[in-house]
Amino acid sequence: MFEHILVAVDFSPAWARLEGQLERLKALGCRRLTLAHVLAEGYTQAPEVGHGPYYEERLEELAARLRDRGLEIDTAVCAGAVASELERIARERGAGVILAGSHGHSTLRDLFLGSTVLDLARRARRPLLLAPVDDGVALAETPVCRPLLATDGSKAAATAEEVFLAVLPECRRGVVVSVGRWDDDPDRADERRAIENHVEGLAQRAGERGFDTVLAGQGKPSVVIGRVAEEKAADLVIIGKRGRNPVTDLLLGSTAEAVCRQARRLTLLVPSRD
């Protein structure tokens, strides 16, 4: 899945921080990158479509640097609705993941690096990898090696679980965290047993590599997930998102939305097959 990643390039000051994360992805099997820049038609501050060759040249300069690091690189410049065009390019080029920079702002519309990445998160039919680009976030420079899966055992989390199990053999011991309200409500003891059995099933599938398990019986899920990621030194948070309908799934599911907003590390949003 990570072998070919489409990277959204906006040439903003945040690009340098996003570029610094690319080398780390080799540990997950990344060998090829497509650098894509979309001219946003209809936006008054965007360059005219006729400026495409200028951005093709700039992308090629970036590509040359990355080829020196042993990565296979191609580029794409197009015009249109940014999120839709990035998804189209990823599909046509065969990229398994889209990578974009994200801000950790607290307001709804500043959740991601502009509304473009929010649109991607809502609509993408393939996993979306978000890298924090805020100046105040200290980014790791070592290869990605400690994945954390956040799961509630639901069908919506199943694809994220599969991704976690797939990357685990390439990493150090992982972490699985699930948050419920078992401590607050004794009548939910069956729910805890159900998640315990579910996680045990994941452990059997994981084999020798294995993972640490954290089952929290109280607390806001996004806060607990962030705390556990920090305590366990996780460098990649994997979480499922529900659906692609911006009306019925306004913000991915509240937990996934909050995790993305608060995460200070790479976060992978995995769409549910449903």
Steps between C-alpha positions, in 0.01 A plus 500: 500500500781743588718402205363789291389820674349809340630814672292819490741789437377856557838684502407668828756551779364178653635295210850480648362327809291263292795419275702412808259216574540321166824319582335349809240323287754266342467289814138427401605385155471830311708491183309734269350847539275702273537870576174673406409868487148612413422848370175588673274633227263774604711617795603862439841466663598188308731526196337471163486159342751625244765506775503120505848469340646717777371259765607199297854638514478559875370148559781359293752683722346332804496166320871523421586539868287203597643279226840556658359327809422186301128560442323459168320828427246621248307827497157632404362852456134553421213740565163457663345424838808414704368208707329339199807540281734351759269201536484464120878513460547245778256267329648539153862469616423209731603668827381314808518796739464879478734704722416857602603746769263585784473770762385428855279806539200482727237662280297288264604659172865523605507131590713416201729695273209690348173348390675298227632236736170497684333417169756227441438353843128493438501366148817298443443141399854405600698554822601858576827554685515830689829649613498782759667809356455748785826668597436413864497123436833322533506254213683170525778432252538127555326239280139424592513194723239516778139489370198555724156371404193667649202266470156447645464155345230619260467423130608857428836426665560171318695645207719706734571182696609324182738786418647487850561125476655544156758759612578333833757252360706795372496678836588459863231380738178694443223630725124441494275733698125488554296737714157429650292597800524175689627657822214750502225247434516145647223398262753532217714212623394299194639772276839474668505123462408539134789738430738281701405203282529710187850624590603146590396397150719777356791379714467150359507640149802717583709200590843534659543871433208580729390825657435664836134539593339791681129470588378819664168484682444872518611826345448683173622260228704754302675624814578146617629400156727805490629434851570135430676589174725735695567258786570207267713709262276410204599676179205400281136508616263287290127559530197419286252751369138439423361553154557767239176694522566858619138532622463184705869493598571869549838451661608141458358395834573714802787289632688483170447873452633585845797265469601671176466841660703412807756260354861610512619212286420334170135396489348261246126526432375175350158502330255230593414262219137574577 
